[in-house]
Amino acid sequence: MSIEMQLRAMPESEIREDWNWLEQFMGEAGDFDRFQAERRAGIAEAVEYHFQGLHEVYRAAYSPQGPYDWELPVLGGRPVYHAAYSQAPFLILDPTKVRGAADFLTAASFETLWVAAKSKPAFNWAEDKDSFLAHHADLRAFYSRVAPTGQAVVKAFWY
């Protein structure tokens, strides 16, 4: 069983804010060959296992007076809930928020964020820094490719 966050880009006008439709759309990424083709095309990405930890690394950029752009790459977006709230919601980032995520990831120094995040006692930092850095680089590349296209991003969290 895999624990991951999957991201797929598409025109915002084609997205239905319906949990069942989103489950089917994002479930299509379960086809390994199709998902890999979408990754190569720059319209899909995944963060396996470390997505919550990566969110915590980005949280290190937070200051009470600053913007919340650090939330956008991982857990940011408009939630679409299951009717019974029994499944994880899907998240939709509109094109403006996709641009915000790209800008944050481009400006963020991973090393600075990592050092700040490690000083926080609330997270287990026994994980391999290289894994987090690789996921950060993948997200930076993904959002940087998608932002200029004006597309939205749908996120799914599979447990």
N, C-alpha and C positions, 0 to 999 in steps of 0.2 A: 504494500500500500504506500502511496506517495502522498506527501504533504507538500503542497505547493500553491503559489499564487501564479495564475496565468493571466496574461494581458493580451488583448487583441484590439487592433485599431480598425476603425471603419467610419464611414460618414455618419455624422450624428443623426441625420435625417432618416437613416435606415434602422436605427436602434429603437426597439420597442421596450418601453418600461414595464415589462411583464415578466415576472420571475420565471414562468414556464418557458417562455420564448428564449430568455437569456440562458436558461439551463441547456436548452437544445443547441443554441448558437455556440455557447462556450464548450459544451460537451463534444462538439465536432472536433475540437482541438485534441480530444482523446485519441484520435487517429494519429499515431506517431508520425507516419510519413507526411501526412497533411500538415501537422503542426511544425515539423522541421522545415517543410517547404515555406510555410508562412514566416518562420523565423528568418530563413535566408532572404525572403522578400522584404524583411524589415517591418512586418505588420503584426508580429507576435513575439512574445517573450515569456519566460517563466523564471521564477525564483523558487528553487526547491528548499524546503525546510527553514531557511534562514530569514524568511521575509519579516517575521515579527522582530527578530534581532536587528535587522537592517533598519526597520522603522525606529528602533531605539537609538541606533547610531545617528540617524537623521534628527531625532529629537534633541540631540546634543546641540543642534544649531538654534534651538528655541531660546528666545529672550522675551520676557513679558511685554516688552515694547515693540517687538519685531513682528513680522508677518508669519503666517502659519504655512508658508510654502513647503516647509520640511515634511508636512503631513501628506502632500500630494503624491509622491512617487509610489508609496506602498498602500497606506490605508485611507488616502484621500479619495473623495468622490461622492456622488449622490447615491445613497443606498436604495436598492430595490429588494424588498423583503419577500420571503416566502409567505403565503397566505396564513399559515399556522405558525410562522416564526420558528419553524423547526429545523431550518437549514440556514447556512451562512448566507448573508445577503450578497448580491452582486453589487459592484460599485461602477458608476459611470462618471468618467471625467470628461467634461465638455472641452472643446478645443482651447478655450481660454485657460482652463486649468491644466491642460496638457502642456501648453506653452509655459505656464508657471512651474510645472514639474521640470521641464527641460532647462529652464533658466536656473532653478535651484541647483540641479545636478551639475550644470556646467560651472556654476560659481563655487560650489562647495568643494573644499579641500577635504578629501577623505581622511587624510592623515590627521588633520586638525579635529575633525569630527570623531575619529576613532579615539584619540587621546582624551577628548572631553567625555565621550561616552564611557570609557573605561573607568573614569573617576566616579561614576555613579554606582552605588552599591546594589541597585535594584535588579541588575541583570547579570546572568552568568556569562562571564567573558572567557570561559575556557574554550570557546569555539575558535576555530582557526581564522585568523585575520585575513588570510589569503582568500578564503571562501567569500567573506563579506566584500572584500575588494573586487573580486571577480563579478559578483552580483551587482555591485555598484556600477562597475564599468559597463555591464550589459544593460542596466536600466538607463544609464546616461546615454548610451548609443541608441537605444530604442526610442526614448522620448525625444532625442535630438533629431532622429529621422522622421518621427511622426508629427512633431509640432509644425514644421513648415507646410505640411499637407493640409492642415486645417481639419484633421479628423479627430474624432473622439476616441477614447479608450475605455473598453469594458474590462473589468477585473473579476476574476473568479478565485475563490479560495477553496481548494479541495483538501479534505481531511480524510 
